[in-house]
């Protein structure tokens, strides 16, 4: 239905920045119904965590964005108008941000319990590694 490919990961020193990208391709009709686009991360030995999500707006409303508390003010999620690309600008990175980062999409009108829950997402990429050294 849809394929997601992440890029932009790498190794940086604490305080540095990275811009992650996720290319979305597949059946046009499916892409049209994407309602949420998000970034998740998973560090070794830890559960997957929702980092940022965008609820795609329509002609009546703008996009809504959501962030986990630990990245607020440092990370910014954005997308292009066609939903072909999702971005995550990550600034002021610290060792605690080291993880595999995954992008995900959902066609669910409303995700419960919330946009940062992995339960509502039905398409996932393979991930891109982010490593931050102190």
N, C-alpha and C positions, 0 to 999 in steps of 0.2 A: 504494500500500500504506500508506504513512505520510507525513504532511507535517510538517515541522519549521519553526517560525517563531521566530527569535530576536528579542529586544528588550532594552533596557536599556543599550545602548552610548551613548557620548557623549564629550565632551571634559572632562577634568579636569586639575588641576595635580598635579604630583608629590606623592606622599604621600596623595593622595585615594583614594576608594573608589568602586566601582561594583558593582551587583548585576545580572548578566545572567540573563535567563530564556529558556527555550526551551519553546514549547508544542508538544506532540506530539498529532497527531490522525490519524484514518484508520481502517482496518479493525481492529476490536477483536481479532480473532483474531491479527492480526499483532502488535499492541501487546503482547498477552499473552506472546509469545515473544521480546520484546526482552530480550537478556541483558546488553548493555553500552550505556551512555549516556555520551557524552563531549563535551568541548570541545576544539576545535582552534583554532589561530590562524595567520594568515599575514601577515607584514609585507611591504611592497614589496621585491621583489628577493630574497626569501627563500623557502625551501620551507615547506610547511605543517607545523606542529609540533603534536604532541599535548600539551595542557596538563594536562588532568585527565580521569579516567575513573572511572566507578563500575560495578562488576560486580554486577548485581542478585542479591541473595540470594534464598533461598527459606525454606520453613518450618524448614529445618534449619540455615541459616546466615544471618548478617547480610550486608549489602552490604560489598564491599571497595572501597576507593578507591585511586587511583594518581595521582601528580603528577610532572610534570617537575621536576627539581631546582631550576630557577630560580624556581619559584613556591611551593615548599614553605614552609609557615609563613605565607604571605600569602594564598593562594587556598584556597577551600573549595568543593568540589562537593557537591551534594545533589540529591535528587529527592523528589517526593511519592510516596505509596504506590501510586498507580494508574499511575505512569509517564507521567502526562499532562503533567508539567512537570519540567524540569531547570533547576537553578540553578547559577550560579557567583558566589560572593561574592569579589570581588577587592579586597584591601586593600593599603595601602602601594604604590600603583602608581608606576611609574617610566617614563621615556620608552621604555625597552626593552620595555615591555608594549604599546606602540602597535602595533596590528594589526587586521585583520578577524578577528572571532571567529565560529566556526561550531560549531553543535552537530551531533552525529551519533549514530546508533543502529546497533546490530548485533543480529542474531539468531543469530550464530555462538556455539556453546557455549563455545569457547575460542579466543581470538584469538592467532595467531602472527604475528610474534615477540613481541607483547605488547599490552596494552590501550591503549597510547598510539600504536600504529601505525595509520595511516589505512587500511591494507590490509584490515582486518577489518570496516570499517563500510560498510553498504550504503544508508544513507539520510542525507541531508545537508540542512541548512538553507541559506538564502541569505546568512547572515552579518549581523553587526552590528558597526559600526566603533567601536573604542576608540582614543582619541587622548589621550596624556598629555604635557603640556607641562612643561618644567623651570622 
